[in-house]
Amino acid sequence: MMMSPAPGPAPARSALAEAIVAFRLPDELIRKHIHEIHQGVLAHSRYIREANFTSIHRGDLEFLFGAYDERFFTGLCLRALEGRRIRFRLATRMTNAGGKTTRFLSRTGDVSYEIAIACNLLFDGFGDRDRSIRVCGLDCNDRLEALQRIFEHELVHLVEQLCWETSNCAAARFQDIAARHFLHRAHTHNLVTRRERAADSGIRLGSRVTFVFEGQRLTGRVNRITKRATVLVQDGEGQQYSNGLRYRAYYVPIGLLEPVAEDASDRGPTSS
Ligand SMILES: [Zn+2]
């Protein structure tokens, strides 16, 4: 009886792995490709109309995927997916990570992938008076450059997943691929987070703040900062906290809060 050899990795995936290992391009040419993609987005997107764009669509991430795959992986990324689904998502609630690549395994054994980009972090930076932004160790002049750096980083996660089924951006293999393909020097970013934005405006955890809610001016203390701030306002009908007082929680966009002078007699609650 004839035995067939154990199945190796699918041909498209090994072709992608070989191409990645062999990839060498002069820095100048890499920068040129990346700039062409930057220009391509501006020329084709119905949403990204300027480098410091104010709107973005999931389709823009699909466009980036196609453009990077073509220029850096000769289309092998799409082929290595072998019909498995890849979804692109604009995340609005990521508080620290610039993006996230996930491999899903369904109960029926189907594998799919998702690349999510933290657009809240992109939109929070690049104001006129903002500090400079570095993503993946590279200075970003505008929001689109930061988006590209994050996307490149996530793309390396994806190709590692496709070729080796594991991916770790703190590990040497990832950093070597990211450096050779995209000139990345780090796997971190210093995008402006809500926490920093809030601290800049004088609002931090524990700050006394005032805001208007349904026509009424309320004063309370910041208890939590995510996309919005959680402000605890003393309220006889509210929930009882550790200091014995009752508070009601309000979720307020940080931009609507004004800091107010400390009142020494009110130390505020700790968490419930
Ligand atoms: Zn990573």
py3Dmol code that shows the C-alpha trace and the ligand (Angstrom):
import py3Dmol

protein = """\
ATOM      1  CA  MET A   1       0.000   0.000   0.000  1.00  0.00           C
ATOM      2  CA  MET A   2       1.279   3.483  -0.934  1.00  0.00           C
ATOM      3  CA  MET A   3       1.483   6.104   1.789  1.00  0.00           C
ATOM      4  CA  SER A   4       1.219   9.748   0.820  1.00  0.00           C
ATOM      5  CA  PRO A   5       3.609  12.124   2.599  1.00  0.00           C
ATOM      6  CA  ALA A   6       2.263  14.172   5.525  1.00  0.00           C
ATOM      7  CA  PRO A   7       0.806  17.431   4.225  1.00  0.00           C
ATOM      8  CA  GLY A   8       3.264  20.333   4.590  1.00  0.00           C
ATOM      9  CA  PRO A   9       2.216  23.975   4.813  1.00  0.00           C
ATOM     10  CA  ALA A  10       0.020  25.077   1.940  1.00  0.00           C
ATOM     11  CA  PRO A  11       2.074  26.255  -1.069  1.00  0.00           C
ATOM     12  CA  ALA A  12       0.849  29.856  -0.924  1.00  0.00           C
ATOM     13  CA  ARG A  13       1.805  30.133   2.730  1.00  0.00           C
ATOM     14  CA  SER A  14       5.282  28.711   2.231  1.00  0.00           C
ATOM     15  CA  ALA A  15       5.729  31.007  -0.783  1.00  0.00           C
ATOM     16  CA  LEU A  16       4.820  33.973   1.454  1.00  0.00           C
ATOM     17  CA  ALA A  17       7.208  32.783   4.177  1.00  0.00           C
ATOM     18  CA  GLU A  18      10.051  32.408   1.671  1.00  0.00           C
ATOM     19  CA  ALA A  19       9.366  35.833   0.185  1.00  0.00           C
ATOM     20  CA  ILE A  20       9.379  37.437   3.639  1.00  0.00           C
ATOM     21  CA  VAL A  21      12.650  35.826   4.649  1.00  0.00           C
ATOM     22  CA  ALA A  22      14.301  36.824   1.358  1.00  0.00           C
ATOM     23  CA  PHE A  23      12.899  40.387   1.224  1.00  0.00           C
ATOM     24  CA  ARG A  24      15.601  43.051   0.752  1.00  0.00           C
ATOM     25  CA  LEU A  25      14.950  46.525  -0.623  1.00  0.00           C
ATOM     26  CA  PRO A  26      17.032  49.710  -0.323  1.00  0.00           C
ATOM     27  CA  ASP A  27      15.592  52.083   2.307  1.00  0.00           C
ATOM     28  CA  GLU A  28      15.001  54.703  -0.398  1.00  0.00           C
ATOM     29  CA  LEU A  29      12.760  52.340  -2.353  1.00  0.00           C
ATOM     30  CA  ILE A  30      10.838  51.314   0.759  1.00  0.00           C
ATOM     31  CA  ARG A  31      10.179  54.995   1.549  1.00  0.00           C
ATOM     32  CA  LYS A  32       9.070  55.534  -2.052  1.00  0.00           C
ATOM     33  CA  HIS A  33       6.580  52.629  -1.898  1.00  0.00           C
ATOM     34  CA  ILE A  34       5.220  53.878   1.400  1.00  0.00           C
ATOM     35  CA  HIS A  35       4.852  57.408   0.044  1.00  0.00           C
ATOM     36  CA  GLU A  36       3.050  56.087  -3.034  1.00  0.00           C
ATOM     37  CA  ILE A  37       0.581  54.290  -0.786  1.00  0.00           C
ATOM     38  CA  HIS A  38       0.096  57.548   1.162  1.00  0.00           C
ATOM     39  CA  GLN A  39      -0.665  59.356  -2.112  1.00  0.00           C
ATOM     40  CA  GLY A  40      -2.820  56.448  -3.300  1.00  0.00           C
ATOM     41  CA  VAL A  41      -5.073  56.667  -0.254  1.00  0.00           C
ATOM     42  CA  LEU A  42      -5.519  60.417  -0.734  1.00  0.00           C
ATOM     43  CA  ALA A  43      -6.298  59.932  -4.430  1.00  0.00           C
ATOM     44  CA  HIS A  44      -8.762  57.050  -4.007  1.00  0.00           C
ATOM     45  CA  SER A  45     -10.492  57.358  -0.650  1.00  0.00           C
ATOM     46  CA  ARG A  46     -13.863  59.043  -0.439  1.00  0.00           C
ATOM     47  CA  TYR A  47     -13.270  59.647   3.272  1.00  0.00           C
ATOM     48  CA  ILE A  48      -9.574  60.345   3.727  1.00  0.00           C
ATOM     49  CA  ARG A  49      -9.391  63.638   1.855  1.00  0.00           C
ATOM     50  CA  GLU A  50      -6.341  65.069   3.583  1.00  0.00           C
ATOM     51  CA  ALA A  51      -3.333  63.734   5.464  1.00  0.00           C
ATOM     52  CA  ASN A  52      -4.870  64.902   8.736  1.00  0.00           C
ATOM     53  CA  PHE A  53      -8.171  63.321   7.788  1.00  0.00           C
ATOM     54  CA  THR A  54     -11.288  63.818   9.873  1.00  0.00           C
ATOM     55  CA  SER A  55     -13.207  60.819   8.555  1.00  0.00           C
ATOM     56  CA  ILE A  56     -12.224  57.277   7.674  1.00  0.00           C
ATOM     57  CA  HIS A  57     -14.053  54.173   6.451  1.00  0.00           C
ATOM     58  CA  ARG A  58     -13.410  50.453   6.871  1.00  0.00           C
ATOM     59  CA  GLY A  59     -12.868  50.371   3.119  1.00  0.00           C
ATOM     60  CA  ASP A  60      -9.761  52.517   3.575  1.00  0.00           C
ATOM     61  CA  LEU A  61      -8.189  49.683   5.558  1.00  0.00           C
ATOM     62  CA  GLU A  62      -9.054  47.272   2.745  1.00  0.00           C
ATOM     63  CA  PHE A  63      -7.372  49.630   0.321  1.00  0.00           C
ATOM     64  CA  LEU A  64      -4.246  49.708   2.520  1.00  0.00           C
ATOM     65  CA  PHE A  65      -4.218  45.926   2.670  1.00  0.00           C
ATOM     66  CA  GLY A  66      -4.298  45.648  -1.126  1.00  0.00           C
ATOM     67  CA  ALA A  67      -1.701  48.373  -1.631  1.00  0.00           C
ATOM     68  CA  TYR A  68       0.784  46.935   0.895  1.00  0.00           C
ATOM     69  CA  ASP A  69       0.220  43.368  -0.264  1.00  0.00           C
ATOM     70  CA  GLU A  70       0.938  44.356  -3.853  1.00  0.00           C
ATOM     71  CA  ARG A  71       4.060  46.421  -3.157  1.00  0.00           C
ATOM     72  CA  PHE A  72       5.655  44.465  -0.310  1.00  0.00           C
ATOM     73  CA  PHE A  73       4.419  40.891  -0.676  1.00  0.00           C
ATOM     74  CA  THR A  74       3.688  40.658  -4.449  1.00  0.00           C
ATOM     75  CA  GLY A  75       0.079  39.739  -3.636  1.00  0.00           C
ATOM     76  CA  LEU A  76       1.110  36.645  -1.667  1.00  0.00           C
ATOM     77  CA  CYS A  77      -0.644  37.814   1.471  1.00  0.00           C
ATOM     78  CA  LEU A  78      -4.068  37.548  -0.144  1.00  0.00           C
ATOM     79  CA  ARG A  79      -3.101  34.219  -1.743  1.00  0.00           C
ATOM     80  CA  ALA A  80      -1.869  32.844   1.575  1.00  0.00           C
ATOM     81  CA  LEU A  81      -5.293  33.546   3.074  1.00  0.00           C
ATOM     82  CA  GLU A  82      -6.570  30.873   0.661  1.00  0.00           C
ATOM     83  CA  GLY A  83     -10.117  32.096   0.777  1.00  0.00           C
ATOM     84  CA  ARG A  84     -10.193  32.527   4.547  1.00  0.00           C
ATOM     85  CA  ARG A  85     -11.951  35.706   5.521  1.00  0.00           C
ATOM     86  CA  ILE A  86     -10.167  38.848   6.631  1.00  0.00           C
ATOM     87  CA  ARG A  87     -12.169  41.653   8.209  1.00  0.00           C
ATOM     88  CA  PHE A  88     -11.094  45.214   8.847  1.00  0.00           C
ATOM     89  CA  ARG A  89     -12.501  47.148  11.758  1.00  0.00           C
ATOM     90  CA  LEU A  90     -12.248  50.723  12.991  1.00  0.00           C
ATOM     91  CA  ALA A  91     -12.100  50.407  16.748  1.00  0.00           C
ATOM     92  CA  THR A  92     -13.178  53.371  18.843  1.00  0.00           C
ATOM     93  CA  ARG A  93     -12.654  52.039  22.330  1.00  0.00           C
ATOM     94  CA  MET A  94      -9.049  50.874  22.391  1.00  0.00           C
ATOM     95  CA  THR A  95      -7.372  52.814  25.180  1.00  0.00           C
ATOM     96  CA  ASN A  96      -3.701  51.993  24.566  1.00  0.00           C
ATOM     97  CA  ALA A  97      -3.021  49.648  21.650  1.00  0.00           C
ATOM     98  CA  GLY A  98      -2.844  51.288  18.208  1.00  0.00           C
ATOM     99  CA  GLY A  99      -4.266  48.195  16.566  1.00  0.00           C
ATOM    100  CA  LYS A 100      -4.972  44.541  17.011  1.00  0.00           C
ATOM    101  CA  THR A 101      -4.794  41.511  14.740  1.00  0.00           C
ATOM    102  CA  THR A 102      -6.867  38.523  15.730  1.00  0.00           C
ATOM    103  CA  ARG A 103      -7.135  34.998  14.395  1.00  0.00           C
ATOM    104  CA  PHE A 104     -10.576  33.498  14.948  1.00  0.00           C
ATOM    105  CA  LEU A 105     -11.297  29.792  14.986  1.00  0.00           C
ATOM    106  CA  SER A 106     -14.985  28.973  14.670  1.00  0.00           C
ATOM    107  CA  ARG A 107     -16.614  25.931  16.233  1.00  0.00           C
ATOM    108  CA  THR A 108     -16.762  24.360  12.797  1.00  0.00           C
ATOM    109  CA  GLY A 109     -12.991  24.788  12.451  1.00  0.00           C
ATOM    110  CA  ASP A 110     -13.064  27.758  10.054  1.00  0.00           C
ATOM    111  CA  VAL A 111     -10.235  30.247  10.507  1.00  0.00           C
ATOM    112  CA  SER A 112     -10.694  33.962   9.862  1.00  0.00           C
ATOM    113  CA  TYR A 113      -8.686  37.080  10.649  1.00  0.00           C
ATOM    114  CA  GLU A 114      -9.409  40.605  11.744  1.00  0.00           C
ATOM    115  CA  ILE A 115      -7.270  43.718  11.741  1.00  0.00           C
ATOM    116  CA  ALA A 116      -8.626  46.471  13.986  1.00  0.00           C
ATOM    117  CA  ILE A 117      -7.210  49.991  14.053  1.00  0.00           C
ATOM    118  CA  ALA A 118      -7.726  52.300  17.043  1.00  0.00           C
ATOM    119  CA  CYS A 119      -9.083  55.319  15.206  1.00  0.00           C
ATOM    120  CA  ASN A 120      -9.840  57.102  18.480  1.00  0.00           C
ATOM    121  CA  LEU A 121      -6.086  57.305  19.136  1.00  0.00           C
ATOM    122  CA  LEU A 122      -5.492  58.664  15.639  1.00  0.00           C
ATOM    123  CA  PHE A 123      -8.183  61.299  16.015  1.00  0.00           C
ATOM    124  CA  ASP A 124      -6.974  62.302  19.468  1.00  0.00           C
ATOM    125  CA  GLY A 125      -3.576  63.372  18.181  1.00  0.00           C
ATOM    126  CA  PHE A 126      -2.353  65.779  15.508  1.00  0.00           C
ATOM    127  CA  GLY A 127      -4.130  68.885  16.749  1.00  0.00           C
ATOM    128  CA  ASP A 128      -2.419  72.195  15.912  1.00  0.00           C
ATOM    129  CA  ARG A 129      -0.653  72.534  19.222  1.00  0.00           C
ATOM    130  CA  ASP A 130       0.015  68.858  19.842  1.00  0.00           C
ATOM    131  CA  ARG A 131       3.364  67.300  20.603  1.00  0.00           C
ATOM    132  CA  SER A 132       5.030  65.157  17.960  1.00  0.00           C
ATOM    133  CA  ILE A 133       3.953  61.568  17.500  1.00  0.00           C
ATOM    134  CA  ARG A 134       6.173  58.525  16.983  1.00  0.00           C
ATOM    135  CA  VAL A 135       4.756  55.183  15.939  1.00  0.00           C
ATOM    136  CA  CYS A 136       6.984  52.112  15.540  1.00  0.00           C
ATOM    137  CA  GLY A 137       9.965  54.352  16.304  1.00  0.00           C
ATOM    138  CA  LEU A 138       9.309  56.681  13.357  1.00  0.00           C
ATOM    139  CA  ASP A 139       8.172  60.307  13.430  1.00  0.00           C
ATOM    140  CA  CYS A 140       4.690  60.773  12.004  1.00  0.00           C
ATOM    141  CA  ASN A 141       3.943  64.121  10.382  1.00  0.00           C
ATOM    142  CA  ASP A 142       0.257  63.497  10.068  1.00  0.00           C
ATOM    143  CA  ARG A 143      -2.592  61.167  10.942  1.00  0.00           C
ATOM    144  CA  LEU A 144      -2.300  59.195   7.702  1.00  0.00           C
ATOM    145  CA  GLU A 145       1.371  58.439   8.377  1.00  0.00           C
ATOM    146  CA  ALA A 146       0.453  57.198  11.860  1.00  0.00           C
ATOM    147  CA  LEU A 147      -2.324  55.052  10.368  1.00  0.00           C
ATOM    148  CA  GLN A 148       0.163  53.551   7.905  1.00  0.00           C
ATOM    149  CA  ARG A 149       2.679  52.740  10.669  1.00  0.00           C
ATOM    150  CA  ILE A 150      -0.018  51.037  12.750  1.00  0.00           C
ATOM    151  CA  PHE A 151      -1.320  49.193   9.697  1.00  0.00           C
ATOM    152  CA  GLU A 152       2.187  48.009   8.775  1.00  0.00           C
ATOM    153  CA  HIS A 153       2.665  46.727  12.312  1.00  0.00           C
ATOM    154  CA  GLU A 154      -0.613  44.813  12.177  1.00  0.00           C
ATOM    155  CA  LEU A 155       0.251  43.473   8.739  1.00  0.00           C
ATOM    156  CA  VAL A 156       3.433  41.937  10.160  1.00  0.00           C
ATOM    157  CA  HIS A 157       1.281  40.284  12.837  1.00  0.00           C
ATOM    158  CA  LEU A 158      -0.955  38.911  10.069  1.00  0.00           C
ATOM    159  CA  VAL A 159       1.847  37.524   7.891  1.00  0.00           C
ATOM    160  CA  GLU A 160       3.505  35.927  10.926  1.00  0.00           C
ATOM    161  CA  GLN A 161       0.178  34.291  11.793  1.00  0.00           C
ATOM    162  CA  LEU A 162      -0.244  33.075   8.224  1.00  0.00           C
ATOM    163  CA  CYS A 163       3.265  31.678   7.897  1.00  0.00           C
ATOM    164  CA  TRP A 164       4.127  30.491  11.395  1.00  0.00           C
ATOM    165  CA  GLU A 165       0.791  30.501  13.258  1.00  0.00           C
ATOM    166  CA  THR A 166       2.241  32.584  16.075  1.00  0.00           C
ATOM    167  CA  SER A 167       3.096  36.258  16.261  1.00  0.00           C
ATOM    168  CA  ASN A 168       4.802  38.334  18.928  1.00  0.00           C
ATOM    169  CA  CYS A 169       5.892  41.899  18.319  1.00  0.00           C
ATOM    170  CA  ALA A 170       8.301  41.793  21.268  1.00  0.00           C
ATOM    171  CA  ALA A 171      10.216  38.931  19.621  1.00  0.00           C
ATOM    172  CA  ALA A 172      13.189  39.058  17.261  1.00  0.00           C
ATOM    173  CA  ARG A 173      11.487  37.530  14.202  1.00  0.00           C
ATOM    174  CA  PHE A 174       8.721  40.143  14.223  1.00  0.00           C
ATOM    175  CA  GLN A 175      11.130  43.021  14.689  1.00  0.00           C
ATOM    176  CA  ASP A 176      13.384  41.786  11.900  1.00  0.00           C
ATOM    177  CA  ILE A 177      10.440  41.558   9.461  1.00  0.00           C
ATOM    178  CA  ALA A 178       9.108  44.977  10.500  1.00  0.00           C
ATOM    179  CA  ALA A 179      12.559  46.557  10.130  1.00  0.00           C
ATOM    180  CA  ARG A 180      13.361  45.030   6.728  1.00  0.00           C
ATOM    181  CA  HIS A 181       9.949  45.673   5.166  1.00  0.00           C
ATOM    182  CA  PHE A 182       8.899  48.948   6.766  1.00  0.00           C
ATOM    183  CA  LEU A 183      12.038  50.364   8.476  1.00  0.00           C
ATOM    184  CA  HIS A 184      10.361  50.148  11.870  1.00  0.00           C
ATOM    185  CA  ARG A 185      12.719  50.708  14.801  1.00  0.00           C
ATOM    186  CA  ALA A 186      10.332  49.899  17.630  1.00  0.00           C
ATOM    187  CA  HIS A 187       7.088  48.097  18.244  1.00  0.00           C
ATOM    188  CA  THR A 188       5.535  50.836  20.349  1.00  0.00           C
ATOM    189  CA  HIS A 189       3.795  54.181  19.822  1.00  0.00           C
ATOM    190  CA  ASN A 190       3.360  57.392  21.773  1.00  0.00           C
ATOM    191  CA  LEU A 191      -0.020  58.353  20.365  1.00  0.00           C
ATOM    192  CA  VAL A 192      -2.018  60.688  22.563  1.00  0.00           C
ATOM    193  CA  THR A 193      -4.327  58.666  24.788  1.00  0.00           C
ATOM    194  CA  ARG A 194      -7.507  59.932  26.397  1.00  0.00           C
ATOM    195  CA  ARG A 195      -5.798  59.750  29.744  1.00  0.00           C
ATOM    196  CA  GLU A 196      -3.029  62.065  28.540  1.00  0.00           C
ATOM    197  CA  ARG A 197      -5.478  64.350  26.755  1.00  0.00           C
ATOM    198  CA  ALA A 198      -7.480  64.619  29.950  1.00  0.00           C
ATOM    199  CA  ALA A 199      -4.355  65.253  32.050  1.00  0.00           C
ATOM    200  CA  ASP A 200      -3.362  68.049  29.613  1.00  0.00           C
ATOM    201  CA  SER A 201      -6.628  69.807  30.139  1.00  0.00           C
ATOM    202  CA  GLY A 202      -6.036  69.716  33.898  1.00  0.00           C
ATOM    203  CA  ILE A 203      -8.408  66.797  34.367  1.00  0.00           C
ATOM    204  CA  ARG A 204      -7.016  63.651  35.930  1.00  0.00           C
ATOM    205  CA  LEU A 205      -8.245  60.916  38.194  1.00  0.00           C
ATOM    206  CA  GLY A 206      -9.611  62.514  41.327  1.00  0.00           C
ATOM    207  CA  SER A 207      -9.970  66.028  39.794  1.00  0.00           C
ATOM    208  CA  ARG A 208     -12.902  68.126  40.877  1.00  0.00           C
ATOM    209  CA  VAL A 209     -14.856  69.066  37.767  1.00  0.00           C
ATOM    210  CA  THR A 210     -18.026  70.782  36.706  1.00  0.00           C
ATOM    211  CA  PHE A 211     -20.277  70.091  33.735  1.00  0.00           C
ATOM    212  CA  VAL A 212     -23.791  70.725  32.508  1.00  0.00           C
ATOM    213  CA  PHE A 213     -26.220  67.817  32.455  1.00  0.00           C
ATOM    214  CA  GLU A 214     -29.760  68.315  31.123  1.00  0.00           C
ATOM    215  CA  GLY A 215     -29.505  72.044  31.725  1.00  0.00           C
ATOM    216  CA  GLN A 216     -28.220  71.696  35.264  1.00  0.00           C
ATOM    217  CA  ARG A 217     -24.656  72.453  36.371  1.00  0.00           C
ATOM    218  CA  LEU A 218     -23.232  69.585  38.406  1.00  0.00           C
ATOM    219  CA  THR A 219     -19.935  69.314  40.264  1.00  0.00           C
ATOM    220  CA  GLY A 220     -18.185  66.057  41.040  1.00  0.00           C
ATOM    221  CA  ARG A 221     -14.968  64.118  40.962  1.00  0.00           C
ATOM    222  CA  VAL A 222     -13.382  62.136  38.124  1.00  0.00           C
ATOM    223  CA  ASN A 223     -13.406  58.468  39.051  1.00  0.00           C
ATOM    224  CA  ARG A 224     -12.368  56.830  35.769  1.00  0.00           C
ATOM    225  CA  ILE A 225     -11.156  57.924  32.324  1.00  0.00           C
ATOM    226  CA  THR A 226     -11.663  55.832  29.237  1.00  0.00           C
ATOM    227  CA  LYS A 227     -13.306  57.234  26.139  1.00  0.00           C
ATOM    228  CA  ARG A 228     -15.275  59.452  28.492  1.00  0.00           C
ATOM    229  CA  ALA A 229     -14.715  60.391  32.086  1.00  0.00           C
ATOM    230  CA  THR A 230     -16.791  58.905  34.840  1.00  0.00           C
ATOM    231  CA  VAL A 231     -17.686  61.714  37.241  1.00  0.00           C
ATOM    232  CA  LEU A 232     -19.182  60.940  40.630  1.00  0.00           C
ATOM    233  CA  VAL A 233     -21.606  63.602  41.830  1.00  0.00           C
ATOM    234  CA  GLN A 234     -22.955  63.556  45.381  1.00  0.00           C
ATOM    235  CA  ASP A 235     -26.596  62.572  45.228  1.00  0.00           C
ATOM    236  CA  GLY A 236     -28.818  61.391  48.079  1.00  0.00           C
ATOM    237  CA  GLU A 237     -30.508  58.981  45.681  1.00  0.00           C
ATOM    238  CA  GLY A 238     -27.225  57.578  44.358  1.00  0.00           C
ATOM    239  CA  GLN A 239     -25.150  54.542  45.176  1.00  0.00           C
ATOM    240  CA  GLN A 240     -23.313  54.380  48.490  1.00  0.00           C
ATOM    241  CA  TYR A 241     -19.509  54.508  48.331  1.00  0.00           C
ATOM    242  CA  SER A 242     -16.728  53.593  50.765  1.00  0.00           C
ATOM    243  CA  ASN A 243     -16.740  57.034  52.428  1.00  0.00           C
ATOM    244  CA  GLY A 244     -20.388  56.532  53.407  1.00  0.00           C
ATOM    245  CA  LEU A 245     -21.715  59.161  50.991  1.00  0.00           C
ATOM    246  CA  ARG A 246     -23.996  58.528  48.049  1.00  0.00           C
ATOM    247  CA  TYR A 247     -22.951  59.386  44.510  1.00  0.00           C
ATOM    248  CA  ARG A 248     -24.435  59.110  41.081  1.00  0.00           C
ATOM    249  CA  ALA A 249     -22.077  58.337  38.172  1.00  0.00           C
ATOM    250  CA  TYR A 250     -22.186  60.425  34.970  1.00  0.00           C
ATOM    251  CA  TYR A 251     -20.332  59.522  31.771  1.00  0.00           C
ATOM    252  CA  VAL A 252     -19.138  62.803  30.301  1.00  0.00           C
ATOM    253  CA  PRO A 253     -16.994  63.506  27.219  1.00  0.00           C
ATOM    254  CA  ILE A 254     -13.719  64.945  28.544  1.00  0.00           C
ATOM    255  CA  GLY A 255     -14.063  68.068  26.395  1.00  0.00           C
ATOM    256  CA  LEU A 256     -17.218  69.070  28.296  1.00  0.00           C
ATOM    257  CA  LEU A 257     -15.549  69.001  31.705  1.00  0.00           C
ATOM    258  CA  GLU A 258     -14.109  72.079  33.371  1.00  0.00           C
ATOM    259  CA  PRO A 259     -11.757  71.718  36.289  1.00  0.00           C
ATOM    260  CA  VAL A 260     -12.810  73.530  39.473  1.00  0.00           C
ATOM    261  CA  ALA A 261     -10.858  74.512  42.571  1.00  0.00           C
ATOM    262  CA  GLU A 262     -10.314  71.844  45.180  1.00  0.00           C
ATOM    263  CA  ASP A 263     -12.557  71.860  48.182  1.00  0.00           C
ATOM    264  CA  ALA A 264     -10.488  70.623  51.104  1.00  0.00           C
ATOM    265  CA  SER A 265     -13.515  69.371  53.007  1.00  0.00           C
ATOM    266  CA  ASP A 266     -14.451  67.009  50.199  1.00  0.00           C
ATOM    267  CA  ARG A 267     -11.924  64.239  49.791  1.00  0.00           C
ATOM    268  CA  GLY A 268     -14.223  62.325  47.483  1.00  0.00           C
ATOM    269  CA  PRO A 269     -14.959  58.660  47.369  1.00  0.00           C
ATOM    270  CA  THR A 270     -12.591  55.845  46.626  1.00  0.00           C
ATOM    271  CA  SER A 271     -14.016  53.089  44.496  1.00  0.00           C
ATOM    272  CA  SER A 272     -17.205  51.424  45.656  1.00  0.00           C
TER     273      SER A 272
END
"""
ligand_1 = """\
1
ZN
Zn 1.994 44.234 18.138
"""
view = py3Dmol.view(width=600, height=400)
view.addModel(protein, "pdb")
view.setStyle({"model": 0}, {"cartoon": {"style": "trace"}})
view.addModel(ligand_1, "xyz")
view.setStyle({"model": 1}, {"stick": {}})
view.zoomTo()
view.show()
